[in-house]
């Protein structure tokens, strides 16, 4: 069991000797946080399967899975890897040799020697969020953290990996050319000073080497990161320090978004705590725009149908002039709806993807 001394202004870090090749009293990189999205089950399995059951580290996994998903990554991993694998439970003690998996629709956080499982505000549309896990580990364990970003779409994990680096940890990213979905690893590589870019098959060896290598000194933990780590527990407090105002609104709740003070990568957060990185915000805004367009097409069709019904009633009442006016209005509404539908389908079939031309 890992334990912490009493808290001061910032949480102190764990002091537990590692077994194996570590010198007595020296702490290695014994907190491993892994984030994956699309294509992630197979990638996580390949990373964890070669690791021994007595690995002197604790592993935490945030995998994007819908709240109503029938399958469980825990059941897939259990029996397939040597490490003990379990669904994380709020308040349980952190132990070495265990893989803690975030439950569906819950954030997985780590802190004072214990696991936290919460329903705080979603980040990048997800709960669990990779960024929340990485940020909490960085604040609590500093240089002892290994942050690993695997396959996935958009850019969740980039902000969290920046936090790991800012607090002295080690950043490992799957080679995008080796990933089923390269966007998440590519975003991390472009925006973070990554320590290792590795093919999936080489990541287990890197973990085994790093967990028995002494962690360097932990720099002072920025108060900004410590405050953000707490948001995933109970939401953003009313007196939280405000970011720079923007003209954007939160796709989750409609509230105004503020740009946070991240020097290397923009992040947006609303008044209650929902957080967004640029590509995910753009993608979600695109989904909202598409839904709005289809709603407009529906309204044009409804207007056309109503006007035709009114024209029919006028004809039956032998008011031909009014009936003709309603028919013309119905035809006009139908034409607008048809043109808007044609434009919408054309835009959806030929999307412009800014990542397609981005270099790794």
C-alpha positions as CSV (number, residue, x, y, z in Angstrom):
1,X,0.0,0.0,0.0
2,X,1.3,3.5,-0.8
3,X,0.9,6.2,1.8
4,X,1.5,9.9,1.9
5,X,2.8,12.2,4.7
6,X,0.5,15.0,5.8
7,X,-0.4,17.6,3.2
8,X,1.2,21.0,3.1
9,X,0.3,23.7,0.4
10,X,1.0,21.1,-2.3
11,X,0.7,17.3,-1.9
12,X,4.0,15.7,-0.9
13,X,5.1,12.7,-3.0
14,X,5.1,9.0,-2.1
15,X,8.1,7.6,-0.4
16,X,8.0,3.9,-1.0
17,X,11.2,1.9,-1.8
18,X,11.0,-0.1,-5.0
19,X,12.1,-3.8,-5.3
20,X,14.5,-5.1,-7.9
21,X,17.5,-3.2,-9.1
22,X,16.5,0.1,-7.3
23,X,18.7,1.2,-4.4
24,X,17.0,1.2,-1.0
25,X,15.0,4.4,-0.5
26,X,15.2,5.5,-4.1
27,X,11.9,5.9,-5.9
28,X,11.5,5.0,-9.6
29,X,8.9,5.9,-12.2
30,X,6.3,3.8,-10.4
31,X,3.1,5.6,-11.6
32,X,2.2,4.7,-15.2
33,X,-0.8,6.4,-16.8
34,X,-2.1,5.2,-20.2
35,X,-4.6,6.9,-22.4
36,X,-6.2,5.5,-25.5
37,X,-9.3,5.9,-27.6
38,X,-10.2,4.4,-31.0
39,X,-8.3,1.2,-31.5
40,X,-7.2,1.3,-27.9
41,X,-8.2,-2.2,-26.6
42,X,-5.8,-4.0,-28.8
43,X,-3.0,-1.4,-28.2
44,X,-3.5,-1.5,-24.4
45,X,-3.4,-5.3,-24.5
46,X,-0.1,-5.3,-26.4
47,X,1.4,-2.9,-24.0
48,X,0.4,-4.7,-20.8
49,X,0.8,-8.4,-21.9
50,X,4.6,-8.6,-21.7
51,X,4.8,-6.9,-18.3
52,X,5.6,-9.2,-15.3
53,X,3.1,-9.6,-12.4
54,X,5.7,-8.2,-9.9
55,X,6.2,-4.9,-11.8
56,X,7.2,-2.3,-9.2
57,X,4.7,0.2,-10.4
58,X,1.0,1.0,-10.5
59,X,-0.7,1.4,-13.9
60,X,-3.8,3.5,-14.5
61,X,-5.8,3.3,-17.8
62,X,-8.3,5.8,-19.2
63,X,-9.9,4.3,-22.3
64,X,-12.8,6.1,-24.1
65,X,-15.7,3.8,-23.8
66,X,-19.4,4.8,-24.1
67,X,-21.3,4.8,-20.8
68,X,-23.7,2.1,-22.2
69,X,-21.0,-0.1,-23.7
70,X,-21.7,-3.8,-23.0
71,X,-18.2,-5.1,-23.1
72,X,-15.6,-4.4,-20.4
73,X,-11.9,-3.8,-21.0
74,X,-11.3,-5.3,-17.5
75,X,-12.8,-8.6,-18.5
76,X,-10.7,-8.6,-21.7
77,X,-7.5,-7.9,-19.8
78,X,-8.1,-10.3,-16.9
79,X,-6.4,-13.6,-17.5
80,X,-4.8,-12.3,-20.7
81,X,-2.0,-10.4,-18.8
82,X,0.1,-11.3,-15.8
83,X,-0.6,-8.1,-13.8
84,X,-3.7,-8.0,-11.6
85,X,-6.4,-6.0,-13.4
86,X,-9.4,-4.4,-11.7
87,X,-12.0,-1.8,-12.2
88,X,-10.9,1.2,-10.1
89,X,-13.0,1.8,-7.0
90,X,-13.2,5.2,-5.3
91,X,-11.0,5.4,-2.2
92,X,-9.0,2.2,-2.6
93,X,-5.3,2.2,-1.8
94,X,-2.8,2.2,-4.7
95,X,-0.7,-0.9,-4.9
96,X,2.2,-1.9,-7.1
97,X,1.6,-4.7,-9.7
98,X,-2.0,-3.6,-10.3
99,X,-3.7,-2.2,-13.4
100,X,-6.5,0.2,-12.4
101,X,-9.1,0.8,-15.2
102,X,-11.4,3.7,-15.3
103,X,-15.1,2.7,-15.1
104,X,-17.4,3.8,-17.9
105,X,-18.7,7.4,-17.4
106,X,-16.3,8.1,-14.5
107,X,-13.1,10.0,-14.2
108,X,-10.2,8.1,-12.8
109,X,-7.9,10.2,-10.6
110,X,-4.9,9.4,-8.4
111,X,-3.7,11.4,-5.4
112,X,-3.0,10.9,-1.8
113,X,-2.0,7.2,-2.0
114,X,-5.6,6.4,-3.0
115,X,-7.7,6.1,-6.2
116,X,-10.5,8.6,-6.9
117,X,-13.4,7.8,-9.1
118,X,-15.7,10.8,-9.8
119,X,-18.4,12.1,-12.0
120,X,-16.9,15.6,-12.5
121,X,-17.4,17.6,-15.7
122,X,-16.5,15.9,-18.9
123,X,-13.3,16.9,-20.7
124,X,-13.2,16.7,-24.5
125,X,-16.7,15.1,-24.4
126,X,-15.4,12.1,-22.4
127,X,-15.6,10.7,-18.9
128,X,-13.2,9.2,-18.3
129,X,-10.9,11.8,-19.8
130,X,-7.3,11.0,-20.5
131,X,-6.3,14.6,-19.6
132,X,-7.9,14.4,-16.1
133,X,-6.0,11.2,-15.3
134,X,-2.7,12.5,-16.5
135,X,-3.1,15.8,-14.8
136,X,-4.0,14.3,-11.4
137,X,-1.0,12.0,-11.5
138,X,1.3,14.8,-12.5
139,X,0.2,16.9,-9.6
140,X,0.4,14.1,-7.0
141,X,3.5,12.2,-8.1
142,X,5.6,14.6,-10.2
143,X,8.7,13.1,-11.8
144,X,7.6,9.6,-10.9
145,X,4.9,9.6,-13.6
146,X,5.2,8.0,-17.0
147,X,2.5,9.3,-19.3
148,X,1.7,7.1,-22.4
149,X,-0.6,8.3,-25.2
150,X,-1.7,5.5,-27.6
151,X,-4.0,5.3,-30.6
152,X,-7.0,7.6,-30.9
153,X,-8.8,10.3,-32.8
154,X,-8.6,14.1,-32.2
155,X,-6.3,15.4,-29.4
156,X,-7.3,14.2,-26.0
157,X,-4.2,13.4,-24.0
158,X,-2.1,16.3,-25.2
159,X,-3.0,18.7,-22.4
160,X,-2.5,15.9,-19.9
161,X,0.9,14.9,-21.3
162,X,2.0,18.6,-21.1
163,X,1.1,18.5,-17.4
164,X,3.2,15.3,-16.9
165,X,6.2,17.1,-18.5
166,X,5.6,20.3,-16.6
167,X,5.7,18.4,-13.3
168,X,8.9,16.5,-14.3
169,X,7.5,13.2,-15.6
170,X,8.3,11.2,-18.7
171,X,6.2,11.4,-21.9
172,X,6.0,8.3,-24.1
173,X,3.9,8.4,-27.3
174,X,3.0,5.6,-29.8
175,X,4.5,6.3,-33.2
176,X,1.6,7.6,-35.3
177,X,2.7,5.4,-38.2
178,X,2.2,2.4,-35.9
179,X,-1.2,3.5,-34.6
180,X,-4.6,2.3,-35.8
181,X,-5.8,6.0,-35.4
182,X,-2.8,8.4,-35.5
183,X,-4.4,11.7,-34.5
184,X,-4.0,11.5,-30.7
185,X,-0.3,10.4,-30.9
186,X,0.3,13.0,-33.7
187,X,-1.1,15.8,-31.6
188,X,1.0,14.9,-28.6
189,X,4.2,14.8,-30.7
190,X,3.5,18.1,-32.3
191,X,2.7,19.9,-29.0
192,X,4.7,18.1,-26.3
193,X,8.5,17.7,-25.8
194,X,8.1,13.9,-25.9
195,X,10.8,11.8,-24.4
196,X,10.2,8.6,-26.4
197,X,8.3,8.0,-29.7
198,X,8.0,4.2,-29.9
199,X,6.2,1.5,-31.8
200,X,3.7,-0.4,-29.8
201,X,5.9,-3.4,-29.5
202,X,8.7,-1.3,-27.9
203,X,6.6,0.4,-25.2
204,X,6.6,-2.6,-22.7
205,X,10.4,-2.6,-22.7
206,X,10.5,1.1,-22.1
207,X,8.1,0.8,-19.2
208,X,10.2,-2.1,-17.6
209,X,13.3,0.0,-18.0
210,X,11.8,3.3,-16.6
211,X,10.2,1.8,-13.5
212,X,13.6,0.6,-12.3
213,X,15.3,3.9,-13.1
214,X,15.5,6.5,-10.4
215,X,13.1,9.4,-10.9
216,X,14.7,12.8,-11.1
217,X,13.7,15.8,-8.9
218,X,10.2,17.1,-9.1
219,X,9.9,20.8,-9.9
220,X,7.4,23.0,-8.0
221,X,3.9,22.0,-9.0
222,X,2.1,25.0,-10.6
223,X,-0.9,26.2,-8.6
224,X,-2.8,26.3,-11.9
225,X,-2.4,22.5,-12.4
226,X,-3.3,21.7,-8.8
227,X,-6.5,23.8,-9.2
228,X,-7.4,22.1,-12.5
229,X,-6.8,18.7,-11.0
230,X,-9.5,19.3,-8.4
231,X,-12.1,20.3,-11.0
232,X,-12.5,16.7,-12.1
233,X,-13.7,15.8,-8.6
234,X,-16.5,18.3,-7.9
235,X,-16.6,20.8,-10.8
236,X,-15.2,24.3,-11.1
237,X,-15.6,26.4,-7.9
238,X,-17.3,29.8,-8.3
239,X,-14.2,31.6,-7.1
240,X,-11.8,29.8,-9.5
241,X,-9.3,32.0,-11.2
242,X,-10.7,33.1,-14.6
243,X,-9.0,32.6,-17.9
244,X,-9.1,34.9,-20.9
245,X,-12.6,35.3,-22.3
246,X,-13.4,34.0,-25.8
247,X,-16.4,34.3,-28.2
248,X,-16.8,30.5,-28.0
249,X,-19.5,28.6,-26.1
250,X,-19.4,25.2,-24.5
251,X,-21.0,22.5,-26.6
252,X,-21.9,20.6,-23.4
253,X,-23.8,23.3,-21.5
254,X,-23.8,26.4,-23.7
255,X,-21.9,28.5,-21.3
256,X,-19.0,30.9,-22.3
257,X,-15.6,29.4,-22.7
258,X,-12.4,30.9,-21.3
259,X,-8.9,30.1,-22.7
260,X,-6.7,28.7,-20.0
261,X,-3.2,29.9,-19.3
262,X,-1.3,27.0,-21.0
263,X,1.7,28.4,-22.7
264,X,2.2,25.7,-25.3
265,X,-1.3,24.5,-26.2
266,X,-4.7,26.2,-25.9
267,X,-7.3,24.7,-23.6
268,X,-10.8,26.1,-23.1
269,X,-12.9,25.7,-20.0
270,X,-16.5,26.8,-19.2
271,X,-17.8,28.2,-15.9
272,X,-18.8,24.8,-14.5
273,X,-15.7,23.0,-15.6
274,X,-16.2,21.3,-19.0
275,X,-12.9,21.5,-20.8
276,X,-12.0,21.4,-24.5
277,X,-8.8,21.1,-26.6
278,X,-8.8,22.7,-30.0
279,X,-9.4,19.8,-32.3
280,X,-12.1,18.3,-30.1
281,X,-13.9,21.6,-29.8
282,X,-13.7,22.1,-33.6
283,X,-15.1,18.6,-34.2
284,X,-17.9,19.0,-31.7
285,X,-18.8,22.4,-33.2
286,X,-19.0,20.7,-36.6
287,X,-21.4,18.1,-35.2
288,X,-23.6,20.8,-33.7
289,X,-23.5,22.6,-37.1
290,X,-24.5,19.5,-38.9
291,X,-27.4,18.9,-36.5
292,X,-28.5,22.5,-37.0
293,X,-28.5,22.2,-40.8
294,X,-30.6,19.0,-40.7
295,X,-33.0,20.8,-38.3
296,X,-33.2,23.6,-40.8
297,X,-33.9,21.2,-43.7
298,X,-36.7,19.6,-41.6
299,X,-38.2,23.0,-40.9
300,X,-38.3,23.9,-44.6
301,X,-40.0,20.6,-45.3
302,X,-42.5,21.1,-42.5
303,X,-43.3,24.6,-43.8
304,X,-43.8,23.3,-47.4
305,X,-46.1,20.5,-46.1
306,X,-48.1,23.0,-44.1
307,X,-48.5,25.5,-46.9
308,X,-49.6,22.7,-49.3
309,X,-52.2,21.6,-46.8
310,X,-53.4,25.2,-46.5
311,X,-53.5,25.5,-50.3
312,X,-55.6,22.4,-50.5
313,X,-58.1,23.8,-48.0
314,X,-58.3,27.1,-50.0
315,X,-59.0,25.1,-53.2
316,X,-61.8,23.2,-51.6
317,X,-63.2,26.5,-50.4
318,X,-62.9,27.8,-54.1
319,X,-60.5,30.6,-53.1
320,X,-58.2,30.0,-56.0
321,X,-56.1,33.1,-55.6
322,X,-55.2,32.4,-52.0
323,X,-54.6,28.7,-52.9
324,X,-52.2,29.8,-55.6
325,X,-50.3,32.0,-53.2
326,X,-49.9,29.1,-50.7
327,X,-48.7,26.7,-53.5
328,X,-46.0,29.2,-54.6
329,X,-44.9,29.6,-51.0
330,X,-44.8,25.9,-50.5
331,X,-42.8,25.4,-53.6
332,X,-40.3,28.0,-52.5
333,X,-39.9,26.4,-49.1
334,X,-39.4,23.0,-50.7
335,X,-36.7,24.4,-53.0
336,X,-34.8,26.1,-50.2
337,X,-34.9,22.8,-48.2
338,X,-33.7,20.8,-51.3
339,X,-30.8,23.2,-51.9
340,X,-29.7,23.2,-48.3
341,X,-29.8,19.4,-48.2
342,X,-27.7,19.2,-51.4
343,X,-25.2,21.6,-49.9
344,X,-25.1,19.7,-46.6
345,X,-24.5,16.3,-48.2
346,X,-21.8,17.7,-50.5
347,X,-20.0,19.2,-47.5
348,X,-20.2,16.0,-45.5
349,X,-19.0,13.9,-48.4
350,X,-16.0,16.2,-49.0
351,X,-14.7,17.2,-45.6
352,X,-11.6,19.3,-45.2
353,X,-9.4,17.7,-42.6
354,X,-6.6,20.0,-41.3
355,X,-4.6,17.0,-39.9
356,X,-4.3,15.4,-43.3
357,X,-1.5,17.7,-44.2
358,X,0.2,17.9,-40.8
359,X,3.7,16.5,-40.4
360,X,4.5,14.1,-37.6
